[in-house]
Amino acid sequence: MTTPRAYGFLEVAAKENGALWITLKNPPKKNAIGPAMVNELLWALEDAAGDEAVRSIVLTGAGDAFCAGGDFTQMSSFGPGTELPPKGDYADLLLAITRSPKPLVARVNGHAMGGGLGLVAACHFAVASRAAKLGTPEINVGLFPMMIMAVLARVVPQRRLLEMMLFGERLDADAAAAVGIVGKAVDADGLDAEVSRITGQIASKSPITVKLGLEAFAAQADLALEQALPLLRERLGAVLSTDDAREGLMAFLEKRTPKWTGK
């Protein structure tokens, strides 16, 4: 499992089901995200992608918040807390999440606003505590949720998204689930059990098939149908050529549980 770096704004720890938990840590500002935290997240995601022991990544926040949005005191500089070389900005982070070969689960333990909501929308899975509020309040301070619009538009119907952004709405967890921002809303004491259920499901599947599947999903996301289908036909061939595909088909015929090797 990945050895944590000396992060200033993150806590990285291995937990059950091969899940690597990345916890946002900026408690005085409700885990608000600035350039330094963005950069650390990019490093953590890159490390996790290259670690065979990591089967999934759980993204959550310290304390009673997930991420309150942008840290306005660090909007134009890295600030203190990290010595890692620059790797990218917030747009690069959203791309890294959506293109991750390891499934990302947003564990929304508390409020997720603005840039924090963008992280939730970019993840492959999202589970929110009913104590959480999720919203796009930027317009109330004369700003607009420009970059997070791109990932929100992938999960929220267009007219509903425009309402959210233009009205500066804050949704409760059940309303967020109803429009697709999170997959499920649960009581606070059931949050970890639901996250464990998701990471357990992922851990039971072939690692190489999950990786190839997520890479194909990301590659076809913005293609027209006539371009997506040939690409996916090619990617299907890559899956069929793996040892795990052969093992899975043989196990099905022999009515037994497959033994994955990740090859």
C-alpha positions as CSV (number, residue, x, y, z in Angstrom):
1,M,0.0,0.0,0.0
2,T,1.1,3.5,-0.8
3,T,3.4,5.1,1.9
4,P,1.9,8.5,2.8
5,R,3.9,11.6,1.9
6,A,4.4,14.5,4.4
7,Y,1.2,16.3,3.5
8,G,0.1,19.5,5.0
9,F,-3.6,19.4,4.0
10,L,-4.3,15.7,3.7
11,E,-4.3,12.6,5.8
12,V,-3.8,9.4,3.7
13,A,-4.4,5.9,5.3
14,A,-5.0,2.4,4.1
15,K,-8.2,0.8,5.4
16,E,-10.4,-2.3,4.8
17,N,-11.2,-3.7,1.4
18,G,-8.0,-2.3,-0.1
19,A,-9.4,1.2,0.2
20,L,-7.1,4.2,0.5
21,W,-8.8,6.9,2.5
22,I,-7.8,10.5,1.6
23,T,-9.1,12.9,4.2
24,L,-9.1,16.7,3.5
25,K,-7.6,18.5,6.5
26,N,-8.1,22.3,6.7
27,P,-10.3,22.3,9.9
28,P,-10.3,26.0,10.7
29,K,-11.8,26.6,7.2
30,K,-14.1,23.6,7.1
31,N,-11.6,21.8,4.7
32,A,-11.8,24.6,2.1
33,I,-9.7,23.8,-0.9
34,G,-6.9,25.9,-2.2
35,P,-3.9,25.4,-4.5
36,A,-1.8,23.6,-1.9
37,M,-4.5,21.1,-1.1
38,V,-5.2,20.6,-4.9
39,N,-1.6,19.9,-5.5
40,E,-1.4,17.4,-2.7
41,L,-4.5,15.6,-4.0
42,L,-2.9,15.3,-7.4
43,W,0.1,13.7,-5.9
44,A,-2.0,11.4,-3.7
45,L,-4.1,10.2,-6.7
46,E,-1.0,9.6,-8.8
47,D,0.5,7.5,-6.0
48,A,-2.7,5.5,-5.6
49,A,-3.0,4.9,-9.3
50,G,0.4,3.2,-9.3
51,D,-0.2,1.1,-6.2
52,E,-1.5,-2.4,-6.9
53,A,-2.6,-2.8,-3.3
54,V,-5.1,0.1,-3.7
55,R,-8.4,-1.2,-5.0
56,S,-10.4,2.0,-4.4
57,I,-10.0,5.5,-3.0
58,V,-12.3,7.1,-0.5
59,L,-12.3,10.9,-0.4
60,T,-13.7,12.5,2.7
61,G,-13.3,15.5,5.1
62,A,-11.9,15.9,8.6
63,G,-14.3,16.9,11.4
64,D,-17.9,17.8,10.5
65,A,-17.4,19.1,7.0
66,F,-16.5,17.5,3.7
67,C,-15.3,20.7,1.9
68,A,-16.7,24.2,2.3
69,G,-15.5,25.3,-1.1
70,G,-12.6,27.4,-2.2
71,D,-10.1,28.8,0.2
72,F,-10.2,32.4,-0.9
73,T,-7.0,33.2,1.1
74,Q,-5.1,30.9,-1.2
75,M,-6.7,31.5,-4.5
76,S,-3.6,32.8,-6.2
77,S,-0.7,31.1,-4.3
78,F,0.2,27.8,-2.8
79,G,0.7,29.2,0.7
80,P,2.2,27.1,3.6
81,G,1.7,23.4,4.2
82,T,3.4,21.6,1.4
83,E,6.8,21.2,-0.2
84,L,5.6,19.0,-3.1
85,P,6.5,20.2,-6.6
86,P,3.6,21.8,-8.5
87,K,1.6,19.2,-10.4
88,G,-1.5,21.1,-11.5
89,D,-4.5,23.2,-10.7
90,Y,-8.2,22.5,-9.8
91,A,-9.1,21.8,-13.4
92,D,-6.3,19.2,-13.5
93,L,-7.7,17.7,-10.3
94,L,-11.2,17.3,-11.7
95,L,-9.7,15.6,-14.8
96,A,-7.5,13.3,-12.6
97,I,-10.6,12.2,-10.6
98,T,-12.8,11.5,-13.6
99,R,-9.9,9.6,-15.4
100,S,-8.7,7.7,-12.3
101,P,-8.1,4.0,-13.0
102,K,-9.1,3.3,-9.4
103,P,-12.8,3.9,-8.4
104,L,-13.2,7.0,-6.2
105,V,-15.9,7.1,-3.5
106,A,-16.9,10.5,-2.1
107,R,-17.8,10.0,1.6
108,V,-19.7,13.2,2.1
109,N,-19.6,13.5,5.9
110,G,-20.7,17.1,6.0
111,H,-21.3,20.2,3.9
112,A,-19.9,20.2,0.3
113,M,-20.1,23.6,-1.3
114,G,-18.6,25.0,-4.5
115,G,-15.3,23.5,-5.2
116,G,-16.1,20.8,-2.7
117,L,-19.2,19.9,-4.6
118,G,-17.1,19.6,-7.7
119,L,-15.0,16.9,-6.1
120,V,-18.2,15.0,-5.1
121,A,-19.6,15.2,-8.7
122,A,-16.3,14.1,-10.2
123,C,-16.1,10.9,-8.1
124,H,-17.4,7.6,-9.5
125,F,-19.5,7.0,-6.3
126,A,-20.9,9.4,-3.7
127,V,-22.6,8.7,-0.4
128,A,-23.8,11.6,1.7
129,S,-24.8,11.9,5.4
130,R,-28.2,13.4,5.9
131,A,-26.5,16.0,8.1
132,A,-24.7,17.3,5.0
133,K,-25.8,20.2,2.7
134,L,-24.5,20.3,-0.9
135,G,-24.7,23.4,-3.0
136,T,-23.4,26.1,-5.4
137,P,-23.5,29.3,-3.4
138,E,-20.9,31.2,-5.6
139,I,-23.4,33.5,-7.2
140,N,-24.3,35.0,-3.8
141,V,-20.8,36.5,-3.6
142,G,-20.7,37.6,-7.2
143,L,-18.9,34.5,-8.5
144,F,-20.1,31.6,-10.7
145,P,-19.3,27.8,-10.4
146,M,-17.5,27.7,-13.7
147,M,-15.2,24.7,-13.5
148,I,-17.5,22.5,-11.4
149,M,-20.2,23.1,-13.9
150,A,-18.5,20.7,-16.2
151,V,-18.7,17.8,-13.8
152,L,-22.1,18.7,-12.4
153,A,-23.5,18.7,-16.0
154,R,-22.6,15.0,-16.2
155,V,-24.8,14.1,-13.3
156,V,-27.5,16.7,-13.0
157,P,-30.3,17.5,-15.6
158,Q,-29.6,20.8,-17.4
159,R,-32.5,22.9,-16.2
160,R,-32.1,21.7,-12.6
161,L,-28.4,22.5,-12.7
162,L,-29.1,26.0,-14.0
163,E,-31.6,26.6,-11.1
164,M,-28.9,25.4,-8.6
165,M,-26.2,27.7,-10.0
166,L,-28.3,30.8,-10.7
167,F,-30.2,30.6,-7.4
168,G,-27.2,29.6,-5.3
169,E,-29.0,26.6,-3.9
170,R,-28.0,24.5,-0.9
171,L,-29.6,21.0,-1.2
172,D,-30.0,18.5,1.6
173,A,-28.6,15.0,1.0
174,D,-31.9,13.5,-0.1
175,A,-32.5,16.2,-2.6
176,A,-28.9,15.8,-3.8
177,A,-29.5,12.1,-4.3
178,A,-32.8,12.9,-6.2
179,V,-30.9,14.9,-8.8
180,G,-28.0,12.6,-9.1
181,I,-25.2,14.5,-7.3
182,V,-24.8,11.6,-4.8
183,G,-25.8,8.0,-5.3
184,K,-27.3,7.6,-1.9
185,A,-28.2,9.6,1.3
186,V,-27.9,7.8,4.6
187,D,-28.1,8.6,8.3
188,A,-24.8,9.7,9.7
189,D,-24.4,6.5,11.6
190,G,-24.8,4.5,8.4
191,L,-22.3,6.4,6.3
192,D,-19.3,4.1,7.0
193,A,-21.3,0.9,6.4
194,E,-22.4,2.2,3.0
195,V,-18.9,3.2,2.0
196,S,-17.7,-0.3,3.2
197,R,-20.4,-1.9,1.1
198,I,-19.2,-0.1,-2.0
199,T,-15.5,-0.7,-1.4
200,G,-16.2,-4.3,-0.6
201,Q,-18.0,-4.8,-3.9
202,I,-15.1,-3.2,-5.8
203,A,-12.6,-5.4,-4.0
204,S,-14.4,-8.5,-5.0
205,K,-14.0,-7.8,-8.8
206,S,-11.0,-8.3,-11.1
207,P,-8.5,-5.4,-10.6
208,I,-7.5,-5.4,-14.2
209,T,-11.1,-5.4,-15.5
210,V,-12.0,-2.5,-13.2
211,K,-9.0,-0.6,-14.4
212,L,-9.6,-1.2,-18.1
213,G,-13.3,-0.6,-17.7
214,L,-12.8,2.8,-16.0
215,E,-10.3,3.9,-18.6
216,A,-12.7,3.0,-21.3
217,F,-15.6,4.8,-19.6
218,A,-13.5,7.9,-19.4
219,A,-12.3,7.7,-22.9
220,Q,-15.7,7.4,-24.5
221,A,-17.5,9.9,-22.2
222,D,-17.2,12.9,-24.6
223,L,-17.3,11.0,-28.0
224,A,-20.1,10.8,-30.4
225,L,-21.7,7.3,-30.8
226,E,-19.9,6.6,-34.1
227,Q,-16.6,7.2,-32.4
228,A,-17.4,5.6,-29.1
229,L,-18.4,2.2,-30.4
230,P,-15.2,1.4,-32.4
231,L,-13.2,2.6,-29.4
232,L,-15.2,0.3,-27.0
233,R,-14.9,-2.6,-29.5
234,E,-11.1,-2.2,-29.2
235,R,-11.2,-1.9,-25.5
236,L,-13.4,-5.1,-25.2
237,G,-10.7,-6.9,-27.1
238,A,-8.1,-5.8,-24.5
239,V,-10.4,-7.1,-21.6
240,L,-10.9,-10.4,-23.4
241,S,-7.1,-10.9,-23.7
242,T,-6.6,-10.8,-19.9
243,D,-6.0,-13.8,-17.7
244,D,-8.8,-12.6,-15.4
245,A,-11.3,-12.7,-18.2
246,R,-10.4,-16.3,-19.0
247,E,-10.5,-17.2,-15.4
248,G,-13.9,-15.5,-14.9
249,L,-15.4,-17.3,-17.9
250,M,-14.0,-20.7,-16.8
251,A,-15.2,-20.1,-13.2
252,F,-18.7,-19.4,-14.6
253,L,-18.7,-22.6,-16.6
254,E,-17.4,-24.6,-13.6
255,K,-19.9,-22.9,-11.2
256,R,-17.2,-21.7,-8.8
257,T,-15.9,-18.4,-7.5
258,P,-13.2,-16.9,-9.7
259,K,-9.7,-16.3,-8.4
260,W,-8.4,-13.0,-9.7
261,T,-4.7,-12.4,-10.4
262,G,-5.1,-8.9,-11.7
263,K,-3.5,-9.9,-15.0
